[in-house]
Amino acid sequence: MGTVKNPNIDTLTEEIHNSNYKGASAAEVQSHYDINDVSDDFFRLWLGKTFAYSCALWEENEGYDELDQAQMRKLDFHAVQARVKGAQRVLDIGCGWGEQLRYLVEVHDVEKTVGLTLSNSQAKRIKSLENPRIEVRLEGWSEHSPEQPYNGIISVGAFEHFSKLEISQEEKLEGYRNFFKRCHEWLEPSGWMSLQTVTYQNMFREDFNSFIIQVLPGVDLPTIADIAKASERLFEIVTLQNDREHYERTCKAWLSRLRANRATAINLVGQEVVSRYEKYLTLVCLSFHSEANGLVRITMQRIDNPRY
């Protein structure tokens, strides 16, 4: 398979060495999520009513038609793991279309939620909720500067965007370390963080599928060891669960919905885009089925007196 090289590698290298690489650019994120003026309608066709573009949390005997229920369970899981019931302020890094933010406010009685996204369409939808307790910021984690500490942090499906195949392993770990340092600074003493990400499992970094990078640019995956190394002496990893099979089931449910609504999808975004997403989802299903990738959900607690 092999990797896709950035044609503007000189600029990327300069960015890395001058300011520490901080993940996918706004343009790379928008190329995936902001397809055109009807991109939200396209994604809703197969993501379902929760608009959750990340791995669901399934019960053993649930079928694909119960995707929405499994996604709601995932939203609740992260709220519970971050210990934010009745909290004053909670941050969602990579907030998508805002369902976790809304769930925190409506179900867990969080007073104020702040979501970070680099997608214009996602930010627009969250603003359309017109909920004064929900704030969205069109910025990445490296740009974020909160006025007050957070009681908890949730990040689901964003960590995959915090590295890039062109950078070295050392630079990758440095970027992850900077991310965890910032989260440590933002959290109140002994605060909790719930993190969900796809990982390399039985796959080498250089074998990451080039087609997936074309569909979802600016992506690299961590290993569990990368996360542990980058967060050590900043966060205690309290629980870790690998739900690889849950993501295979989620992608199969998405693919089933996309195919069931194929004619409508083609009318929205065209035959080429629909075919590309069908291939993309099929390959992702295979990567989890073959144990090449894992899906980890990690609960972490802030260490109050870190030793850098």
C-alpha positions as CSV (number, residue, x, y, z in Angstrom):
1,M,0.0,0.0,0.0
2,G,2.3,2.8,1.1
3,T,1.8,6.4,2.1
4,V,0.8,9.5,0.2
5,K,3.4,12.3,0.3
6,N,2.4,15.9,0.6
7,P,3.3,17.7,-2.6
8,N,4.2,20.8,-0.6
9,I,6.6,18.9,1.7
10,D,9.1,21.8,2.1
11,T,6.3,24.0,3.6
12,L,5.2,21.2,5.9
13,T,8.8,20.5,7.0
14,E,9.2,24.2,7.8
15,E,6.0,24.2,9.7
16,I,7.0,21.2,11.8
17,H,10.5,22.6,12.8
18,N,9.4,26.2,13.4
19,S,6.3,25.7,15.5
20,N,5.8,22.0,16.4
21,Y,3.2,20.2,14.2
22,K,-0.3,20.6,15.6
23,G,-2.4,18.3,13.4
24,A,-4.6,18.6,10.4
25,S,-5.2,22.1,8.9
26,A,-8.6,23.7,8.6
27,A,-8.4,23.1,4.8
28,E,-7.8,19.4,5.2
29,V,-10.7,19.0,7.7
30,Q,-13.1,21.1,5.5
31,S,-12.2,19.0,2.4
32,H,-13.9,16.1,4.1
33,Y,-16.7,17.5,6.1
34,D,-17.7,20.6,4.0
35,I,-18.2,18.8,0.6
36,N,-20.7,21.4,-0.6
37,D,-23.8,23.3,0.5
38,V,-25.7,20.0,1.0
39,S,-22.9,18.1,2.8
40,D,-24.9,18.0,6.1
41,D,-27.8,16.4,4.3
42,F,-25.5,13.8,2.8
43,F,-23.9,12.8,6.1
44,R,-27.2,12.7,7.9
45,L,-28.4,10.1,5.3
46,W,-26.1,7.5,6.7
47,L,-24.9,8.8,10.1
48,G,-28.4,8.9,11.5
49,K,-30.2,11.3,13.8
50,T,-27.4,11.7,16.2
51,F,-25.1,13.0,13.5
52,A,-22.3,11.1,15.3
53,Y,-19.3,10.4,12.9
54,S,-17.5,8.1,15.4
55,C,-17.7,4.6,16.8
56,A,-20.9,3.7,18.5
57,L,-21.2,1.7,21.7
58,W,-23.2,-1.5,21.0
59,E,-25.0,-4.0,23.1
60,E,-24.3,-7.6,22.0
61,N,-27.5,-8.4,20.2
62,E,-28.2,-5.0,18.6
63,G,-28.7,-4.9,14.8
64,Y,-27.6,-2.2,12.4
65,D,-31.0,-0.6,12.6
66,E,-30.3,0.3,16.2
67,L,-27.4,2.5,15.3
68,D,-29.0,5.6,16.8
69,Q,-29.5,3.9,20.1
70,A,-25.8,2.7,20.1
71,Q,-24.6,6.2,19.4
72,M,-26.7,7.7,22.2
73,R,-25.1,5.1,24.5
74,K,-21.7,6.3,23.4
75,L,-22.6,9.9,24.2
76,D,-23.6,8.9,27.7
77,F,-20.5,6.8,28.2
78,H,-18.2,9.7,27.6
79,A,-20.2,12.0,29.8
80,V,-20.1,9.5,32.7
81,Q,-16.4,8.8,32.2
82,A,-15.5,12.5,32.3
83,R,-17.5,12.8,35.6
84,V,-19.3,15.9,34.3
85,K,-22.8,15.5,35.7
86,G,-24.0,18.9,36.8
87,A,-20.6,20.5,35.9
88,Q,-20.1,24.1,35.2
89,R,-17.9,23.9,32.1
90,V,-17.0,21.1,29.8
91,L,-14.8,21.1,26.7
92,D,-15.4,18.9,23.6
93,I,-12.4,18.8,21.4
94,G,-13.4,17.8,17.8
95,C,-17.1,18.3,18.6
96,G,-18.5,17.3,15.2
97,W,-22.1,18.5,14.6
98,G,-22.6,19.1,18.3
99,E,-24.6,16.1,19.6
100,Q,-22.3,15.5,22.5
101,L,-22.6,19.2,23.5
102,R,-26.3,19.0,23.4
103,Y,-26.4,15.8,25.3
104,L,-24.3,17.2,28.1
105,V,-26.6,20.2,28.5
106,E,-29.9,18.4,28.1
107,V,-29.2,15.1,29.9
108,H,-26.3,15.7,32.2
109,D,-27.3,19.3,33.2
110,V,-23.9,20.8,32.3
111,E,-24.1,24.6,32.7
112,K,-21.8,25.5,29.8
113,T,-20.3,23.4,27.0
114,V,-17.6,24.6,24.6
115,G,-16.9,22.7,21.3
116,L,-13.9,23.0,19.0
117,T,-14.2,22.2,15.3
118,L,-12.4,23.2,12.1
119,S,-15.5,22.5,9.9
120,N,-17.6,25.4,8.8
121,S,-20.7,23.3,8.3
122,Q,-20.4,21.7,11.7
123,A,-20.0,25.1,13.4
124,K,-22.9,26.5,11.5
125,R,-25.2,23.7,12.6
126,I,-24.2,24.1,16.2
127,K,-24.8,27.8,16.1
128,S,-28.3,27.1,14.6
129,L,-29.2,25.4,17.9
130,E,-29.3,28.9,19.4
131,N,-28.6,27.4,22.9
132,P,-26.8,29.9,25.2
133,R,-25.3,27.0,27.1
134,I,-23.6,25.7,24.0
135,E,-20.7,27.5,22.4
136,V,-18.8,26.4,19.3
137,R,-15.4,27.8,18.3
138,L,-13.9,27.4,14.8
139,E,-10.4,26.6,16.0
140,G,-8.1,23.7,16.8
141,W,-6.8,22.7,20.2
142,S,-3.5,24.5,19.6
143,E,-5.4,27.8,19.2
144,H,-7.7,27.4,22.2
145,S,-7.3,29.7,25.1
146,P,-10.1,29.4,27.6
147,E,-11.0,32.1,30.1
148,Q,-11.7,29.6,32.9
149,P,-10.7,26.1,33.7
150,Y,-12.9,23.2,32.6
151,N,-14.4,20.5,34.9
152,G,-14.0,17.9,32.3
153,I,-12.8,17.3,28.7
154,I,-14.2,14.9,26.1
155,S,-12.5,14.2,22.8
156,V,-14.0,11.6,20.4
157,G,-12.6,10.9,16.9
158,A,-10.3,13.9,16.9
159,F,-7.0,12.5,18.0
160,E,-6.6,10.8,14.6
161,H,-6.1,14.3,13.2
162,F,-3.3,15.3,15.5
163,S,-0.4,13.8,13.5
164,K,0.5,13.3,9.9
165,L,2.4,10.5,8.1
166,E,5.1,12.9,6.8
167,I,6.5,13.7,10.2
168,S,8.8,11.6,12.2
169,Q,7.8,9.4,15.2
170,E,9.7,11.8,17.5
171,E,7.8,14.8,16.1
172,K,4.6,12.9,16.4
173,L,5.1,12.2,20.1
174,E,6.1,15.8,20.7
175,G,2.8,17.0,19.2
176,Y,0.8,14.5,21.3
177,R,2.7,15.6,24.4
178,N,1.9,19.2,23.7
179,F,-1.8,18.3,23.3
180,F,-1.8,16.6,26.7
181,K,0.0,19.5,28.3
182,R,-2.6,21.9,27.1
183,C,-5.4,19.7,28.3
184,H,-3.7,19.5,31.7
185,E,-3.5,23.3,31.8
186,W,-7.2,23.7,31.0
187,L,-8.6,21.2,33.5
188,E,-9.4,21.9,37.1
189,P,-7.4,20.0,39.8
190,S,-8.0,16.2,39.6
191,G,-10.3,16.8,36.5
192,W,-11.2,13.9,34.2
193,M,-10.8,13.4,30.5
194,S,-12.5,10.9,28.2
195,L,-10.7,10.1,25.0
196,Q,-11.8,7.9,22.0
197,T,-9.5,7.3,19.0
198,V,-8.7,4.8,16.3
199,T,-5.2,3.2,16.8
200,Y,-2.6,1.3,14.9
201,Q,-2.9,-2.3,16.2
202,N,-1.6,-5.0,13.9
203,M,-0.4,-2.5,11.2
204,F,2.8,-0.6,10.6
205,R,2.5,3.2,10.2
206,E,4.0,3.0,6.7
207,D,1.3,0.6,5.6
208,F,-1.6,2.9,6.5
209,N,-3.9,2.8,3.4
210,S,-3.2,5.5,0.9
211,F,-6.8,5.7,-0.3
212,I,-8.1,6.4,3.2
213,I,-5.6,9.4,3.3
214,Q,-7.0,10.7,0.0
215,V,-10.6,10.6,1.4
216,L,-9.6,11.9,4.9
217,P,-6.4,14.0,4.5
218,G,-4.2,15.1,7.4
219,V,-4.6,11.9,9.3
220,D,-2.3,9.6,11.2
221,L,-3.1,7.2,14.0
222,P,-1.5,6.7,17.4
223,T,-0.6,3.4,19.1
224,I,-1.7,2.8,22.6
225,A,1.9,3.1,23.6
226,D,2.1,6.6,21.9
227,I,-0.8,7.8,24.1
228,A,0.6,6.3,27.2
229,K,4.1,7.9,26.6
230,A,2.7,11.3,25.6
231,S,0.4,11.6,28.6
232,E,2.7,10.1,31.3
233,R,3.3,12.3,34.4
234,L,0.4,14.5,33.2
235,F,-2.6,12.1,33.3
236,E,-3.2,8.8,35.0
237,I,-4.8,6.3,32.6
238,V,-7.6,4.9,34.8
239,T,-9.4,2.7,32.3
240,L,-8.8,1.6,28.7
241,Q,-11.1,-0.6,26.6
242,N,-10.5,-1.7,23.0
243,D,-13.8,-1.8,21.1
244,R,-12.4,-2.7,17.7
245,E,-15.4,-4.8,16.8
246,H,-17.8,-2.0,17.7
247,Y,-16.2,0.2,15.0
248,E,-16.6,-2.6,12.4
249,R,-20.3,-2.8,13.3
250,T,-20.6,1.0,13.2
251,C,-19.0,1.2,9.7
252,K,-21.2,-1.7,8.4
253,A,-24.3,0.2,9.7
254,W,-23.1,3.4,8.0
255,L,-22.5,1.5,4.7
256,S,-25.8,-0.2,4.9
257,R,-27.6,3.1,5.3
258,L,-25.6,4.8,2.6
259,R,-26.5,2.0,0.1
260,A,-30.1,2.1,1.2
261,N,-30.2,5.8,0.4
262,R,-27.9,5.7,-2.6
263,A,-30.1,7.5,-5.1
264,T,-30.8,10.4,-2.7
265,A,-27.0,10.6,-1.9
266,I,-26.1,10.7,-5.6
267,N,-28.6,13.6,-6.1
268,L,-26.9,15.5,-3.3
269,V,-23.2,15.0,-4.0
270,G,-22.9,13.0,-7.2
271,Q,-21.9,9.5,-8.2
272,E,-18.2,10.0,-7.7
273,V,-18.4,11.1,-4.1
274,V,-20.9,8.4,-3.2
275,S,-18.7,5.7,-4.7
276,R,-15.6,7.1,-2.9
277,Y,-17.4,6.9,0.5
278,E,-18.6,3.4,-0.2
279,K,-15.1,2.3,-0.9
280,Y,-13.8,4.2,2.1
281,L,-16.3,2.6,4.5
282,T,-15.6,-0.8,3.1
283,L,-11.9,-0.5,3.6
284,V,-12.4,0.8,7.2
285,C,-14.6,-2.2,7.9
286,L,-11.9,-4.5,6.7
287,S,-9.2,-2.8,8.7
288,F,-11.1,-3.4,11.9
289,H,-12.2,-6.9,11.0
290,S,-8.6,-7.9,10.2
291,E,-7.4,-6.4,13.6
292,A,-5.1,-4.0,11.7
293,N,-6.7,-1.1,13.7
294,G,-8.2,-0.8,17.2
295,L,-10.7,1.6,18.7
296,V,-9.8,2.6,22.2
297,R,-11.8,4.5,24.8
298,I,-9.6,5.9,27.6
299,T,-10.5,7.5,30.9
300,M,-7.8,9.7,32.3
301,Q,-7.5,11.8,35.4
302,R,-5.3,14.9,35.7
303,I,-2.2,14.5,37.9
304,D,-2.1,17.6,40.0
305,N,1.6,17.8,40.6
306,P,3.2,16.6,37.3
307,R,6.8,15.9,36.9
308,Y,7.8,17.0,33.4
